[in-house]
Amino acid sequence: MPHAQLDYGPADALLVVDMQNDFCEGGALAVAGGNALVPGINAEIAAARAGGALIVASRDWHPIDHVSFAHRGGPWPVHCVQDTPGAAFHPDLDLDADTLRVSKATAFDADAYSAFDATGLAGYLRERGVTRTVVCGLALDVCVRATVLDARRHGFETLLLESLSAAVAPDAVADCRAAFAEAGARVMP
């Protein structure tokens, strides 16, 4: 069910998490329902843009032999390798030249799930006067979860757009909601 459109202003940042080809249907690590999120996220991007909010798109941007890959002992198949079609943002996602693109998990020997993890994003948002982050994307129970919790740890008012996010394991959503509530993040269905 779509949520009511948010009002955005210059103190807001919309964080679109990992809407990449490898995480959408047909990708190496596909999340069911990923493609279907794009129109709603585009509507949110348009609202954020109209309100003067900052739009941030995070992405996994792994080197070819990343530590998270199964052949290196990690939990995931090869995915989102730098400069490959799988690492590209979904082709229908409405990202323009003003969209801040944040690459994470770029080191060979360290994984990163949150858009804030070793990216400098928190400091950048503070410099821009951002006080509220609005988060959506993939996957709700992995990188979206980590991003929401880190946003709260960094002191931002945080709102998750659950209807514009999808989980790898749908049965994990209740645990995510509990973690968000405990951290003080709001969830909009």
Steps between C-alpha positions, in 0.01 A plus 500: 500500500655834401563753773386861508750728327748659738575868521871559443717801571868597486569335839402160358695234315332217310731197516427253221688186601655261246239508223744316274446245224656214697249552783196513270333208324740340254805609700765294678347560843142590414245614757143409406303814423805718435397613152151589623643756744640726227183700411426580865861592571499724192190678635682548831809632318278752315343615828840533666638689201201737500548569872870577467613189686830325433467171311759233576527167317725244666647202320709194565814556293710190556842421357508178299630286789307648791515334842118463515493266199450128563824401325685714759306346790231768513122450514404636155536403135702737281291817460529874430855481366630847411426617145282199410135509388398331826647785706315765297196670648167368370461657154157647578610668824471878461846610611623829357838674503421657841446161666781421744629150426664327794709187440552253786689175558773609260795349690606142426516399865201671664127474450258786552122495512408850609518804272682664794768230537841656414343739247508831688127541435404604855744791504396608153131501595574704814701751292196539274270563799311171468315395814261234362573198285228315310612150398374249243638233265664159517520290697287590800654233723862564395628834366183702564497376859867589550449845344195581717678394818817693410298810415357488852844433654622814323214699654274551199123487532430195285196374314486169312262476204413132541272485194798614289732232639513122459665232713711201399319304774147635550477322837780730625291818459346481849847483657606799288200700619585419862864609449386823334258578783766432761741735317236774481443482124147539366353253251246615246311198359 
